Amino acid sequence: MPAVFSAHAVSMLGTVAAQVALSIVIFERTGSPLLSALVLACSFLPYAVGGLLLSSIADRFPARRVLVVCDVLSAVCIGLMLIPGLPVGALLGLLLATGMIAPIFGGARSASLAHLLPAELFPAGRSLLRAISQVSVLIGFALGAVAVAAVGASWLLAADVGTFLVSAVLIGVGTPYSPAGSRSRSTVRDSASGLRYLFAHPRLRPLILLTWAAPAFSAVPDGLAVAYTAQTGAAVTAAGALFTGYAAGTVLGELVVARFTPSVRRRLVVPLLLASQLPAIAFLAKPSVPTAALLLVVSGAGHAFNQAIDPIILATADPSYRGRLFTVQTSGLMAIQGLSIAAAGAIGAHIAPNLIIAAAGACGTALTLPLAHRALRGPAVAPPAPALSGSSAG
């Protein structure tokens, strides 16, 4: 098990640092803020496509093989970025390719945890993965620009190739074999079957929607961090405190809530959801940057509600659909956060940032509480999975 978490930490840290490096490379070549910003857009958007069309890969093949192949393919894509004089369009295309791979990797990794960990430890395992992701984002963004200045963007991209290869070795050597599920001839058909199953299921649907809705609204302050900092009259460089506050709160919440019993975590779902949304409403008062950062610490900590939702999802979903479930969940989460940040930025051109953030908090509270009520209602019983035409042993 340590190999899974070590591999995740290594590859995440390299990926975030590489995003910083690629943003700087493209800006230096073109002088275009738009093209530089597209690096982050190309990191978010492919999740939706990969999750919709390719989610069944996480169930069709043994998880360890999927994880290793995803790491190797990602290393190849980043390695091709090192070709001298490669056009900007090609660089963005390679980044899109790695974005298509990422949700498959995430789904297979979560599905493998279900095989490797007892059911009572699965929430803690996913919690640790989320905490590692946030710490990697903090370190990667903090040190990425410094590393580019020190060693150059090309060396940082080369280091990212190394992190993916190290991750592949850790997973290949350090994790046990887990079996594949049944599959039909078509990856896309299997993926579509999984989507129908997940969203027709009356218990799974509100659970998945809840894990999307809460971060969709609480991500708005991140998207408007620079604009809000400027609105308060502080130096825009102080926006880093807002990014850091949210990420640090997420890590803190995951670590604290992981110590509670499953029954306590379930009772904390609604309070934690409120903690994730209500602090944004306080932006109506236009708090100072330090106060705003503290509010975002609370908001980030509230997302530990997932530790109570994860075991319900695990118990409810048919095991043969777990890979698709976690792939769709991860890809939808990334895509909806990207869309909410983009929408907030567009609206922010016409409305004061603090008002948009406060409205997001109010809307998030109004939407997530009914979803939580539906998600926590009733027993977690898995219905039979629909048969796949032409299925064969994986």
TAGI-V487279 format. One record per residue. N is the residue number from 1. RES is the residue in one small letter. PSI is psi in whole degrees, 0 to 359 (none if undefined). NEAR is the number of other C-alpha atoms within 8 Angstrom. Layout:
BEGIN
N & RES & PSI & NEAR
N & RES & PSI & NEAR
END
This chain:
BEGIN
1 & m & 321 & 7
2 & p & 331 & 6
3 & a & 322 & 10
4 & v & 313 & 12
5 & f & 323 & 11
6 & s & 317 & 10
7 & a & 319 & 13
8 & h & 316 & 12
9 & a & 315 & 11
10 & v & 311 & 12
11 & s & 322 & 13
12 & m & 316 & 11
13 & l & 317 & 12
14 & g & 321 & 14
15 & t & 315 & 9
16 & v & 316 & 13
17 & a & 323 & 15
18 & a & 325 & 13
19 & q & 319 & 10
20 & v & 314 & 11
21 & a & 316 & 15
22 & l & 322 & 12
23 & s & 317 & 11
24 & i & 318 & 10
25 & v & 312 & 9
26 & i & 321 & 13
27 & f & 320 & 12
28 & e & 326 & 7
29 & r & 321 & 6
30 & t & 336 & 7
31 & g & 14 & 7
32 & s & 116 & 8
33 & p & 326 & 7
34 & l & 311 & 6
35 & l & 324 & 10
36 & s & 319 & 12
37 & a & 334 & 9
38 & l & 342 & 9
39 & v & 314 & 13
40 & l & 322 & 8
41 & a & 318 & 9
42 & c & 344 & 12
43 & s & 331 & 12
44 & f & 309 & 11
45 & l & 320 & 13
46 & p & 342 & 13
47 & y & 320 & 17
48 & a & 315 & 11
49 & v & 313 & 10
50 & g & 320 & 15
51 & g & 323 & 16
52 & l & 316 & 11
53 & l & 334 & 11
54 & l & 11 & 12
55 & s & 331 & 18
56 & s & 344 & 14
57 & i & 326 & 12
58 & a & 341 & 17
59 & d & 335 & 18
60 & r & 336 & 11
61 & f & 158 & 12
62 & p & 137 & 14
63 & a & 318 & 16
64 & r & 318 & 13
65 & r & 317 & 9
66 & v & 315 & 13
67 & l & 316 & 13
68 & v & 316 & 13
69 & v & 319 & 9
70 & c & 317 & 12
71 & d & 317 & 13
72 & v & 316 & 11
73 & l & 320 & 10
74 & s & 320 & 12
75 & a & 321 & 13
76 & v & 315 & 9
77 & c & 315 & 12
78 & i & 321 & 14
79 & g & 321 & 11
80 & l & 334 & 8
81 & m & 342 & 10
82 & l & 354 & 10
83 & i & 124 & 7
84 & p & 137 & 4
85 & g & 12 & 4
86 & l & 131 & 9
87 & p & 153 & 6
88 & v & 321 & 7
89 & g & 320 & 6
90 & a & 321 & 8
91 & l & 314 & 10
92 & l & 324 & 11
93 & g & 318 & 8
94 & l & 324 & 12
95 & l & 322 & 13
96 & l & 321 & 12
97 & a & 317 & 10
98 & t & 328 & 12
99 & g & 329 & 15
100 & m & 327 & 13
101 & i & 324 & 12
102 & a & 313 & 10
103 & p & 329 & 16
104 & i & 316 & 16
105 & f & 313 & 14
106 & g & 319 & 11
107 & g & 316 & 17
108 & a & 323 & 16
109 & r & 315 & 11
110 & s & 321 & 11
111 & a & 323 & 13
112 & s & 326 & 11
113 & l & 324 & 11
114 & a & 331 & 11
115 & h & 324 & 8
116 & l & 336 & 7
117 & l & 146 & 10
118 & p & 155 & 8
119 & a & 324 & 9
120 & e & 341 & 8
121 & l & 351 & 8
122 & f & 315 & 13
123 & p & 320 & 14
124 & a & 325 & 9
125 & g & 313 & 10
126 & r & 325 & 12
127 & s & 317 & 14
128 & l & 321 & 11
129 & l & 318 & 10
130 & r & 320 & 10
131 & a & 319 & 12
132 & i & 319 & 12
133 & s & 314 & 11
134 & q & 319 & 12
135 & v & 320 & 11
136 & s & 321 & 12
137 & v & 315 & 12
138 & l & 310 & 10
139 & i & 318 & 10
140 & g & 314 & 12
141 & f & 327 & 11
142 & a & 321 & 8
143 & l & 346 & 9
144 & g & 309 & 14
145 & a & 323 & 11
146 & v & 318 & 8
147 & a & 321 & 11
148 & v & 316 & 12
149 & a & 326 & 8
150 & a & 316 & 6
151 & v & 347 & 8
152 & g & 151 & 9
153 & a & 322 & 14
154 & s & 318 & 8
155 & w & 326 & 9
156 & l & 321 & 14
157 & l & 320 & 15
158 & a & 322 & 11
159 & a & 326 & 9
160 & d & 321 & 15
161 & v & 315 & 14
162 & g & 321 & 9
163 & t & 322 & 11
164 & f & 320 & 15
165 & l & 321 & 11
166 & v & 318 & 11
167 & s & 317 & 15
168 & a & 318 & 14
169 & v & 315 & 10
170 & l & 317 & 13
171 & i & 315 & 14
172 & g & 322 & 10
173 & v & 326 & 6
174 & g & 1 & 11
175 & t & 145 & 11
176 & p & 164 & 5
177 & y & 139 & 7
178 & s & 140 & 9
179 & p & 157 & 8
180 & a & 161 & 11
181 & g & 183 & 11
182 & s & 159 & 12
183 & r & 153 & 14
184 & s & 189 & 12
185 & r & 341 & 6
186 & s & 122 & 7
187 & t & 315 & 11
188 & v & 320 & 9
189 & r & 318 & 8
190 & d & 319 & 12
191 & s & 317 & 14
192 & a & 321 & 10
193 & s & 319 & 10
194 & g & 318 & 12
195 & l & 317 & 11
196 & r & 317 & 8
197 & y & 312 & 10
198 & l & 317 & 10
199 & f & 352 & 9
200 & a & 347 & 7
201 & h & 119 & 8
202 & p & 339 & 7
203 & r & 321 & 10
204 & l & 322 & 13
205 & r & 307 & 11
206 & p & 331 & 12
207 & l & 313 & 13
208 & i & 315 & 9
209 & l & 325 & 9
210 & l & 318 & 12
211 & t & 343 & 11
212 & w & 318 & 12
213 & a & 316 & 11
214 & a & 308 & 14
215 & p & 336 & 11
216 & a & 320 & 12
217 & f & 322 & 14
218 & s & 348 & 14
219 & a & 346 & 11
220 & v & 316 & 13
221 & p & 326 & 10
222 & d & 316 & 9
223 & g & 334 & 11
224 & l & 15 & 14
225 & a & 314 & 11
226 & v & 315 & 10
227 & a & 320 & 10
228 & y & 318 & 10
229 & t & 317 & 14
230 & a & 323 & 10
231 & q & 326 & 9
232 & t & 350 & 10
233 & g & 3 & 6
234 & a & 163 & 9
235 & a & 139 & 8
236 & v & 337 & 9
237 & t & 340 & 6
238 & a & 350 & 10
239 & a & 336 & 12
240 & g & 331 & 7
241 & a & 326 & 10
242 & l & 315 & 15
243 & f & 315 & 11
244 & t & 320 & 10
245 & g & 314 & 14
246 & y & 313 & 15
247 & a & 318 & 14
248 & a & 321 & 12
249 & g & 322 & 14
250 & t & 314 & 17
251 & v & 314 & 15
252 & l & 314 & 9
253 & g & 316 & 13
254 & e & 316 & 16
255 & l & 320 & 11
256 & v & 311 & 8
257 & v & 332 & 10
258 & a & 340 & 11
259 & r & 348 & 6
260 & f & 162 & 8
261 & t & 159 & 7
262 & p & 322 & 8
263 & s & 322 & 6
264 & v & 317 & 8
265 & r & 319 & 13
266 & r & 320 & 9
267 & r & 338 & 7
268 & l & 357 & 9
269 & v & 307 & 12
270 & v & 313 & 10
271 & p & 320 & 8
272 & l & 322 & 13
273 & l & 316 & 15
274 & l & 320 & 10
275 & a & 329 & 12
276 & s & 336 & 15
277 & q & 317 & 17
278 & l & 324 & 12
279 & p & 331 & 13
280 & a & 328 & 17
281 & i & 330 & 13
282 & a & 346 & 10
283 & f & 349 & 13
284 & l & 327 & 8
285 & a & 3 & 5
286 & k & 63 & 8
287 & p & 160 & 9
288 & s & 164 & 7
289 & v & 315 & 13
290 & p & 318 & 7
291 & t & 319 & 8
292 & a & 320 & 11
293 & a & 320 & 14
294 & l & 321 & 9
295 & l & 321 & 11
296 & l & 334 & 14
297 & v & 314 & 14
298 & v & 316 & 13
299 & s & 315 & 18
300 & g & 319 & 16
301 & a & 329 & 17
302 & g & 339 & 15
303 & h & 0 & 15
304 & a & 356 & 12
305 & f & 336 & 13
306 & n & 335 & 11
307 & q & 337 & 15
308 & a & 333 & 12
309 & i & 323 & 10
310 & d & 313 & 11
311 & p & 332 & 12
312 & i & 317 & 9
313 & i & 315 & 11
314 & l & 318 & 10
315 & a & 332 & 10
316 & t & 322 & 12
317 & a & 141 & 13
318 & d & 133 & 11
319 & p & 329 & 5
320 & s & 351 & 9
321 & y & 8 & 11
322 & r & 318 & 12
323 & g & 314 & 16
324 & r & 320 & 16
325 & l & 308 & 13
326 & f & 330 & 13
327 & t & 313 & 17
328 & v & 319 & 14
329 & q & 314 & 11
330 & t & 314 & 13
331 & s & 320 & 13
332 & g & 321 & 12
333 & l & 312 & 12
334 & m & 317 & 12
335 & a & 317 & 13
336 & i & 329 & 10
337 & q & 319 & 12
338 & g & 318 & 11
339 & l & 319 & 8
340 & s & 322 & 12
341 & i & 317 & 13
342 & a & 317 & 9
343 & a & 318 & 8
344 & a & 319 & 12
345 & g & 320 & 10
346 & a & 316 & 8
347 & i & 329 & 9
348 & g & 345 & 12
349 & a & 346 & 7
350 & h & 339 & 6
351 & i & 147 & 8
352 & a & 135 & 9
353 & p & 320 & 11
354 & n & 328 & 10
355 & l & 322 & 10
356 & i & 316 & 12
357 & i & 316 & 14
358 & a & 319 & 13
359 & a & 322 & 10
360 & a & 319 & 14
361 & g & 319 & 15
362 & a & 315 & 12
363 & c & 320 & 9
364 & g & 319 & 13
365 & t & 315 & 12
366 & a & 328 & 8
367 & l & 319 & 9
368 & t & 329 & 12
369 & l & 313 & 10
370 & p & 323 & 8
371 & l & 320 & 12
372 & a & 320 & 13
373 & h & 316 & 8
374 & r & 320 & 9
375 & a & 326 & 11
376 & l & 359 & 6
377 & r & 135 & 6
378 & g & 166 & 4
379 & p & 158 & 4
380 & a & 95 & 9
381 & v & 129 & 7
382 & a & 127 & 8
383 & p & 163 & 7
384 & p & 141 & 5
385 & a & 144 & 8
386 & p & 144 & 6
387 & a & 145 & 4
388 & l & 130 & 10
389 & s & 138 & 5
390 & g & 32 & 7
391 & s & 154 & 9
392 & s & 164 & 7
393 & a & 141 & 7
394 & g & none & 10
END
